[in-house]
Amino acid sequence: MKILIAAALATLLAVGASAAADAPKAPPSPAVRPVKVTAADAAGPAFRSPAAVHETSATDGPTTDVSLLKSRDHRFEAGLYEAGASDVAVESYEEDEFMFFLEGSVTLTSADGTVLEAKAGEGVAIPKGWKGRWTTKGYRKYYVTYSSGKKPK
């Protein structure tokens, strides 16, 4: 009887091990580590990397977005952005954003008539809800955004 119980246990253990080996494995977690962008990368090569997302929009002109970091809830994001010429009325800025311009410039005309021009080497913070006009001949920038609402993935 003891031999039968031992054989049955051995069989159950072997079947369990085989089933565990056949079970789908969870994908490996993405690496959690800092990301470095050199001045040389930000001057152009980063915008041609596989991570760069290129789009053309009737209102914003051609753009390239290189996301460097996104929070798990997609509310916080940091990256590089390149845009062509545009002149756009902004009804309500969708998120809080800090940007630092690497090339080009942007003119921000607030709804109250206040004009702010930012050029390469300068930073701008725009609060969520800002209303005005965004005018540019084109630029490259670092950006950091935060949205209090859930952002699409």
N, C-alpha and C positions, 0 to 999 in steps of 0.2 A: 504494500500500500504506500509506504514511504517513497518507494521508487516511482510509482505512478504519479504521486503528487509532485515530486521533484521534476519528473519529465514534463508534466503539465505546466509547471511554473517556468521551466526552461523554454517551452514552446511559446507561452504567453509573452515572456520577455523578448524572445526573438522576433515575434510578430510585432510587438510594440516598437522595438528598435527599427524594424523595417518600415513600419508605417511612419515613424518619426522622420526617417531618412527620406521618405517619399513626399512628406508634407511640404507645401510651398514655403519657401523662406522669405522673410521680410526683406525688402530691399535695404541695402546699406544706407545708413544715415549720411546726408551730405557732410562734408568736412566743415568743421566750425573753426575758422581761422581768419585772421585779418587779411584784407585785400589792399595791396599797394598800387598806386597809380603814379608813375613818374611824370614830371613835367613834359618829357619827350612823348610819352604815351598820350597824355591829354592834348598835346598839340596836333594829334591826327591819328596815329595808329590804333588807339582804342576805339575810334569810330569806324574802323574797318575790321574789327575783331568779330569772331563768331557770335559774341554776346550782343552785338549792336543790332538794334531793331530800327529799320528804315521805313518811313511812311511818307506819303504825300497827301496833303490836305488842302482843300480849296481855300481855307481861311488862314492856316498856319504855315503854308509853304512846305517845302521838304524838311523833314526832321529826322534826326537819328538819336535814339535813346540807348544809353549803356547803363543798365542798372547794376550797381555794385553791391547793394545791400537792401533787403526787404525784411521787415519784421514778419513774424509768422501770421499776424492778423492783417498784413498788408496795409496798415495805417501809416507806417513810417517807411520812407524809402530814401536812398541816397544814390547818386550816380552822376554821369556826365550827359550833357544834352547839347545838340547842335541843331540850329534852325536857320532857315533861309528868311528872305524878306517877307514881312507880313504887317498888316495894319488891321487890328481886330478890336471890336468893342467887347468889353468884358462886363457881363451883367452881374456876375457874382463869382469871384475867384473860388475855386472848388476846395482849396486846402491851404494850410499855412505853409509858406515856402521861404527858405533862405537860399539865395543863389549868389555865386561868385563868378564874375565874368572873366573868361580867359581870352576871348577875342570878340571884336565887334562891340555893339552897344544896343541899348533898348531905351526908348522914351516911354515913360508911364505917365499918362495924364489922368489924374483922378477925377471923379464925377464933379468935385467942387472946383475944378479948373487948375489945381496944383499940378505942376509939371516936375517930374524927377527924371533925370537922365543918368544912366549907369553905363560905364564903359569898361573895357578890359582893365583888370586890376582892382575893380570895385565890387562891393557886395550890396545886395538889396534884400530886405525882408518884406514879404507881402502877406498880410493877414487874410485868412479865409473870409470871404464876403466882400473883399475889395471890389469896387466898381470903377470902371474907367476905360481907357483906351491904351492898348499895347501896340507900339509901333517900332519896327526894327528893319534894318537892311540885312540883318543876319548876325548870328553870334554863336559862341561856344561857352558853356558854363558848367560848373559843378553845381549840383542842387541837393537840397535836403528838404523833404516834404513830410508833413504830418496831416492826416485827415481824421477828424473826430468821428466820421461815419465809416462804415465798412467799405473798403475799396474793392473793385473787381480784381480777380486774380490774373 
